[in-house]
Amino acid sequence: MGFGVGYYLHYSIVLVVLSGLLVLGSYHVLINRFKFEYFRRVTAVGYSCVVFGWMTILSVRQPSSKLNLFGFLSLPISFAPFESLIFTSIIVPQASFLGHLSGIIIGYSIAWGLIHGMNNYWAVSMLGWILIVFGISLKQSGAYDFQFLEIESVTDPCLPGNGRMLQMSSLLDARDELV
């Protein structure tokens, strides 16, 4: 089938990055365009989007296989990612439906050849960027202090409210003082 360790590593990195970006983009659209505030509190963490992506790639590459569901229903293996998506959503309600769906979408993109040409250069480059972004996020969250990495704050400390944001009440107070 042309799979190997290199193929697995290369496209696992692609699945991690692109499915993560697809989930973030979906959440952004759902929150800002459709005003679903629920998704502000949803987290999509884990490797399961990559597992769903690989399940999709394998189902496209081996279309002749059958999936026995509970011993009495035999379905084509091409339905396996969607069956697993529905089954996971029923069994584990807190599982990220959009995260798993994004893994399936990116998996189809790889299996159909829409995303191709991954080689060692691109894999190492993507891994390097992942590590840089991960390090910056650790530094910014305060979870780990990198002495050599300085991130400047974008807040203005002279603003009221601990320098975090300009609040409307402080604007109204300032207007009263001017009058």
JOSUL-V391197 format. One record per helix or strand. SS is the DSSP state (@ for helix, = for strand). FROM is the first residue (numbers start at 1). TO is the last residue. If there is no record, write none. Layout:
BEGIN
ss=SS from=FROM to=TO
ss=SS from=FROM to=TO
END
This chain:
BEGIN
ss=@ from=5 to=32
ss=@ from=37 to=40
ss=@ from=48 to=61
ss== from=66 to=69
ss== from=73 to=76
ss=@ from=77 to=91
ss=@ from=97 to=111
ss=@ from=120 to=141
ss=@ from=168 to=178
END
